[in-house]
């Protein structure tokens, strides 16, 4: 349930409630056409662990009731199972025909294991819903698909690969959902190349097997256990995570390796990669339809079962996620009331409270509520947050310097966006910096408690004059406390600074202006990666020597040019108060810390051949706790 002091307004920006009066936002409806019924028996299948009723089929009547329930709201329909093709061709034709009749249905996706897919099925789709989007579940190459077996315990990979080849022969495009298990860890590049080798594939989504909470094998309905269930039982040990489970840190490293290869191999030109694309969009301040990165979470995702049960996301535990039935619910207001009364959804939303004060909230989007809920039950929600931050930091590094993928494994530089962070003319400023003969604008130098230069009189509000070392007022403009740092990076490192601040203690100061910082504007991506690595080395050298109460960090951010609208990756070196310590301790040690950091900077140079201090071997960087710990 909601905790005391819950920041409802802040959470709403990360997790929007369903608002019946606002029908502009689409909802996703997952239709479990046959419940958990499936023609194969994957060892990690979460749907079968629910033991939902199988055998029955969703019919056109339920689809009409669903459309009336949401009235004019756009519906994105996902046809799932179990295996949706087990519904049969005649029933599937009726379902697709009814979906095509509903004007509110804006998209239909079908997720299949591909085993039953043939020309007759493709002809049926083309006849009844030609815009249907097919997704295939396949965990990479044959080795990666070790957990996807038939009831006989034998691999189904060859038949799934044949389905992808059939789609290519027919000119159909498809997406692949690949589960990340120990069978693919350490092989991200090879696995991505294998999937991309099928001509039909235009998108790949790597999803994690975060199954540390699974403690028993799936129950069997028959008297005798099938070969697949015996195989599953052999991979589940009491008190431990199953053998197919991975740790969040392992998933982060896999995603970063896949993303780096996706960029360097040019695969980005022909296929979409998730979660990389959604992370990139959020890093650039854009929206995404992926609920893990969006504010349209569990209150905008629904699941319909053949028996009419209607509830929230299928990844949440059932029957707790059940809200109502399509037969009983006449309108959205009733549905929204059921959501508000749901103990499970209340618990899930309350978990987002920690996101409201997180530095990554606008980029991460809070992640998956169902997964966060499971990790919270295990007392390890931090592991989930750590992976999200690690992934975002690494992808931010790849965006800034794609030709230097080693930057993605730096643990020192973090994504720390500054908003607003803009300059009138970035290109013009860079040109002036390197040209002593270029004309320079007249500066309005003002000395005040809010900082030198560009102050317009309101706390934290500035109009930048963007000075460079050739400007006659440069030395006066740089504040005394930060001069040692500015001098080294401009004179010895020959870098461009776009901002500096010695830190201010006036009562109205924004927390950010209390820090001592310099902002560096690399001229190009090669310089960016060299400067980033040098900053990492300097910070590693200085950190153990800093006085108590002072911390140093390096943030990655973007600088926006107001003239062109383009963004440029920048780096911010910051001395800040130590977490949980009094600010007086920070103030008393700040100048000493500045001198120590200046010495560490002076001992380094941005050189392309040198890496950062925290990037060792790949094995060292991917060493994480076991999935069950």
Beta strands, then each sheet from edge to edge (+ up, - down):
strand 1: 27-32
strand 2: 75-80
strand 3: 105-112
strand 4: 133-137
strand 5: 174-180
strand 6: 201-208
strand 7: 272-274
strand 8: 301-305
strand 9: 309-311
strand 10: 322-325
strand 11: 413-415
strand 12: 422-423
strand 13: 497-501
strand 14: 516-520
strand 15: 550-561
strand 16: 567-577
sheet 1: 7+ 6+ 5+ 4+ 3+ 2+ 1+ 8+ 9- 10+
sheet 2: 11+ 15+ 12+
sheet 3: 11+ 15+ 16- 14+ 13-
end
